[in-house]
């Protein structure tokens, strides 16, 4: 291990594959019995699939069990998937969804402690120790981002600034005055903070060394842009409320994927259409099974995130399986003129061409055909170009997007600052076809 971090546990994070499998097998069987005994909703799902309790003897039988989806969580809302008495729970968190019933997740104190441990591992993998100042500007409240990194920072023993989201002027003031060294927020807000810090000429007054960014998809190009502007190393973190929150997986110094905390979660990759389990290295939908949670342990939960798993040796010394940065979500994927389009593909083109990470995708219907438009902010330097130069830039982007996506997109270069900034998750897609 290159850096022996304050909260790094090599006996766990560098365990042999045989030891990890032994842990997973024992914990999975215990969790499966706990769910079977206490969650009628899941027992009924098993009966629908024709699976009996005795059919499950080890983790090799995991594939026999039914999947759970967000629709199941909404159908079972609020208490249908709760596996302990309500009085044993100490907290509720919820997704940031805006349509239908919200997804709620329950936690015992044991669950909170394990979640804090997972987030502490992420902070330490980013070089964090008790000597750091961790600046948390994920949202607090029902959203898991703020509470998760806050708890992890406390577990490490770092000085924690629970800033929450918003009030960018105050964020920057505290960052400068209190010497924040690790920034935790969404990548889109990190990009906005970097832009604001550079505009104010405060780049030499911040002491940041690392950033832990998650809760939305972001590209390698966006990572490098943030790193260059803030002078930091930017680490990815992954999680979802349904499984616990941030800290399910985290990036190490190698920055080639996120280590999944396999002592708490079993990961699978499936074909999103057939549900078939896919081997290492194949792209598909990520599925998680919780094996240590008490209150809300989900078995075979479909995340809708598209990625790849690999057990290749990592130079950091950790042996936990790695997941790639999600390439998109099956529910974020746009189908335009029969072609699958992910926002990350568009972002890659824009950042490679030197544009800021501020854009918006608009899909509509025109003459009974899909129309794809991409609104792209110019830099101040580009904005001073002549109309003919701007027109030439638009054509260049049209060609580059056509090469990436395989379909034509209308590009509109717009003035700097004209696309609304996000202090949480960025709103990248406006699909007007749903309004017709």
ROLUM-962407 format. One record per residue (C-alpha): z, y, x; residue in one letter. Coordinates in steps of 0.25 Angstrom, whole numbers, padded with zeros to 4 digits, always signed. Example, Ala and Ser with C-alpha at 12.3 -4.5 7.8 and 13.67 -1.06 7.14 Angstrom:
2
+0031-0018+0049A +0029-0004+0055S 
end
This chain:
436
+0000+0000+0000X -0004+0013+0006X +0007+0022+0000X +0020+0016-0004X +0023+0025-0016X +0037+0027-0022X +0034+0019-0034X +0025+0009-0029X +0029-0006-0031X +0021-0015-0022X +0028-0027-0027X +0021-0024-0041X +0009-0016-0038X +0004-0024-0026X +0008-0038-0032X -0001-0050-0031X -0011-0053-0042X -0003-0066-0044X +0010-0058-0046X +0003-0048-0055X -0002-0059-0064X +0011-0066-0065X +0018-0053-0069X +0006-0050-0079X +0007-0065-0085X +0022-0064-0087X +0022-0050-0093X +0010-0053-0102X +0016-0065-0108X +0029-0058-0111X +0022-0046-0117X +0013-0054-0125X +0025-0062-0131X +0032-0048-0133X +0020-0043-0141X +0017-0056-0149X +0032-0056-0153X +0033-0041-0157X +0019-0036-0161X +0014-0041-0174X +0001-0033-0173X -0003-0040-0160X +0001-0054-0165X -0008-0052-0177X -0019-0048-0167X -0017-0061-0159X -0018-0069-0172X -0031-0061-0176X -0037-0066-0162X -0031-0080-0164X -0022-0079-0152X -0008-0087-0153X +0004-0083-0145X +0003-0096-0137X -0011-0093-0133X -0006-0083-0123X +0000-0090-0110X -0003-0080-0099X -0011-0068-0096X -0024-0077-0095X -0023-0077-0110X -0023-0062-0112X -0037-0062-0116X -0034-0070-0128X -0026-0059-0134X -0032-0048-0143X -0034-0034-0139X -0027-0022-0144X -0034-0009-0146X -0031+0005-0149X -0034+0002-0164X -0024-0009-0164X -0013+0002-0159X -0017+0011-0170X -0017+0000-0180X -0003-0004-0176X +0002+0010-0175X +0013+0013-0174X +0022+0001-0171X +0013-0011-0173X +0012-0014-0158X +0026-0011-0154X +0032-0023-0148X +0047-0019-0147X +0057-0012-0158X +0054+0002-0159X +0068+0006-0155X +0065+0000-0141X +0054+0010-0139X +0057+0023-0132X +0044+0030-0132X +0030+0032-0139X +0017+0037-0133X +0004+0039-0139X -0011+0040-0136X -0018+0054-0137X -0028+0049-0147X -0032+0059-0158X -0038+0050-0169X -0031+0039-0178X -0017+0034-0175X -0012+0037-0161X -0008+0025-0152X +0007+0025-0149X +0014+0016-0139X +0028+0013-0138X +0037+0011-0125X +0051+0005-0122X +0059+0011-0111X +0054-0001-0103X +0039+0003-0106X +0042+0017-0101X +0048+0012-0088X +0036+0003-0085X +0026+0015-0089X +0033+0024-0079X +0032+0014-0068X +0017+0013-0071X +0015+0028-0070X +0024+0028-0057X +0015+0018-0051X +0003+0028-0054X +0010+0040-0048X +0014+0032-0035X +0000+0027-0034X -0004+0041-0033X +0005+0044-0022X +0017+0049-0031X +0031+0048-0026X +0045+0054-0030X +0041+0066-0021X +0029+0070-0030X +0028+0080-0042X +0021+0073-0053X +0014+0083-0062X +0012+0076-0076X +0002+0084-0085X -0002+0072-0094X +0003+0075-0108X +0017+0071-0112X +0021+0067-0126X +0014+0055-0133X +0003+0054-0122X +0007+0045-0111X +0002+0052-0099X +0013+0062-0097X +0025+0052-0100X +0019+0041-0091X +0017+0049-0078X +0030+0057-0081X +0037+0043-0081X +0030+0038-0069X +0033+0051-0061X +0048+0049-0064X +0047+0035-0060X +0042+0039-0047X +0052+0050-0045X +0042+0061-0044X +0045+0075-0049X +0038+0075-0063X +0032+0087-0069X +0030+0084-0084X +0019+0095-0086X +0012+0088-0098X -0002+0093-0101X -0007+0107-0103X -0003+0121-0098X -0012+0120-0086X -0006+0133-0080X +0008+0127-0080X +0003+0114-0074X -0003+0121-0062X +0009+0130-0060X +0019+0118-0060X +0009+0111-0051X +0009+0122-0041X +0024+0126-0042X +0030+0112-0043X +0021+0105-0033X +0015+0094-0042X +0009+0083-0033X +0004+0073-0043X -0004+0077-0056X -0004+0068-0068X -0014+0072-0079X -0027+0068-0086X -0039+0070-0076X -0045+0080-0085X -0033+0089-0084X -0032+0087-0069X -0046+0092-0068X -0042+0104-0076X -0030+0107-0068X -0038+0105-0055X -0048+0115-0061X -0037+0125-0065X -0029+0124-0051X -0042+0127-0043X -0046+0139-0052X -0032+0145-0050X -0033+0143-0035X -0020+0134-0035X -0026+0122-0028X -0018+0124-0015X -0005+0126-0023X -0005+0112-0029X +0001+0100-0022X -0005+0089-0030X -0008+0076-0022X -0012+0067-0034X -0016+0066-0048X -0014+0055-0058X -0024+0056-0069X -0027+0048-0082X -0028+0048-0097X -0043+0050-0097X -0055+0045-0090X -0059+0052-0077X -0070+0050-0066X -0069+0048-0051X -0077+0062-0050X -0066+0069-0059X -0055+0062-0050X -0062+0068-0037X -0064+0082-0043X -0049+0082-0047X -0045+0077-0033X -0053+0088-0026X -0048+0099-0035X -0033+0096-0034X -0033+0089-0020X -0027+0076-0026X -0029+0062-0027X -0032+0058-0042X -0026+0045-0047X -0030+0038-0060X -0020+0033-0070X -0022+0024-0082X -0015+0021-0095X -0015+0022-0110X -0004+0024-0120X -0006+0010-0126X -0002+0003-0113X +0008+0013-0109X +0002+0026-0103X -0003+0030-0089X +0001+0021-0078X -0006+0008-0083X -0015+0009-0071X -0015+0019-0060X -0024+0023-0048X -0019+0021-0033X -0024+0028-0021X -0037+0020-0020X -0042+0027-0033X -0051+0015-0037X -0044+0011-0050X -0031+0010-0056X -0021-0001-0054X -0016-0006-0067X -0001-0009-0068X -0003-0024-0070X +0012-0027-0070X +0012-0020-0084X -0003-0021-0089X -0014-0032-0089X -0028-0026-0089X -0040-0032-0093X -0055-0028-0094X -0063-0032-0106X -0077-0031-0111X -0075-0020-0122X -0084-0027-0131X -0080-0041-0130X -0066-0040-0126X -0069-0050-0114X -0060-0049-0102X -0069-0044-0090X -0066-0048-0075X -0062-0038-0064X -0073-0028-0061X -0079-0028-0075X -0079-0015-0083X -0073-0016-0097X -0062-0011-0106X -0048-0011-0100X -0037-0019-0108X -0022-0019-0105X -0010-0028-0109X +0004-0022-0107X +0013-0033-0101X +0026-0025-0099X +0027-0016-0111X +0038-0018-0122X +0035-0009-0133X +0020-0008-0134X +0013-0019-0125X -0001-0020-0129X -0009-0033-0126X -0024-0031-0122X -0025-0017-0126X -0040-0012-0125X -0040+0002-0118X -0055+0005-0120X -0055+0010-0105X -0067+0004-0098X -0064+0000-0083X -0064-0011-0073X -0052-0019-0067X -0051-0024-0052X -0042-0032-0044X -0048-0027-0031X -0038-0025-0020X -0033-0010-0019X -0030-0003-0006X -0017+0003-0012X -0011-0011-0012X -0009-0012-0027X -0014-0025-0034X -0014-0021-0048X -0028-0022-0054X -0036-0009-0055X -0043-0003-0066X -0055+0007-0064X -0054+0021-0069X -0058+0019-0084X -0073+0021-0085X -0072+0026-0099X -0066+0021-0112X -0074+0013-0122X -0069+0023-0133X -0073+0035-0124X -0087+0029-0121X -0098+0036-0128X -0110+0029-0133X -0121+0039-0133X -0135+0034-0137X -0130+0020-0134X -0125+0023-0120X -0110+0022-0116X -0106+0035-0110X -0092+0038-0104X -0087+0052-0101X -0084+0047-0087X -0099+0045-0084X -0101+0060-0088X -0089+0065-0080X -0094+0058-0067X -0108+0064-0068X -0102+0078-0070X -0092+0077-0059X -0102+0072-0049X -0111+0084-0052X -0099+0094-0049X -0095+0097-0063X -0081+0099-0068X -0074+0088-0076X -0075+0096-0088X -0085+0091-0098X -0087+0086-0113X -0096+0076-0119X -0101+0078-0133X -0109+0067-0140X -0116+0071-0153X -0127+0066-0162X -0140+0073-0163X -0153+0068-0170X -0146+0055-0172X -0144+0053-0157X -0132+0054-0148X -0131+0067-0140X -0123+0068-0127X -0118+0081-0122X -0110+0084-0110X -0103+0098-0108X -0100+0100-0094X -0093+0112-0088X -0099+0119-0076X -0091+0124-0064X -0090+0139-0063X -0100+0139-0052X -0110+0131-0061X -0108+0141-0072X -0113+0152-0064X -0127+0145-0062X -0139+0150-0069X -0143+0144-0082X -0155+0136-0075X -0145+0130-0065X -0135+0126-0077X -0147+0120-0084X -0151+0112-0071X -0136+0107-0070X -0136+0102-0084X -0149+0094-0082X -0143+0088-0069X -0131+0083-0077X -0140+0078-0088X -0147+0070-0078X -0135+0065-0072X -0128+0061-0085X -0141+0054-0089X -0141+0046-0076X -0126+0042-0079X -0126+0040-0094X -0140+0035-0096X -0142+0045-0108X -0145+0060-0109X -0133+0070-0111X -0134+0085-0114X -0127+0093-0103X -0120+0106-0106X -0115+0114-0094X -0104+0123-0099X -0095+0134-0094X -0083+0131-0085X -0070+0129-0093X -0078+0128-0106X -0074+0114-0109X -0060+0113-0114X -0050+0108-0104X -0041+0096-0107X -0026+0095-0103X -0025+0081-0107X -0037+0071-0110X -0050+0078-0109X -0059+0078-0121X -0073+0074-0115X -0080+0068-0127X -0084+0074-0140X -0092+0064-0149X -0098+0072-0160X -0104+0059-0166X -0091+0055-0172X -0092+0068-0180X -0105+0065-0187X 
end
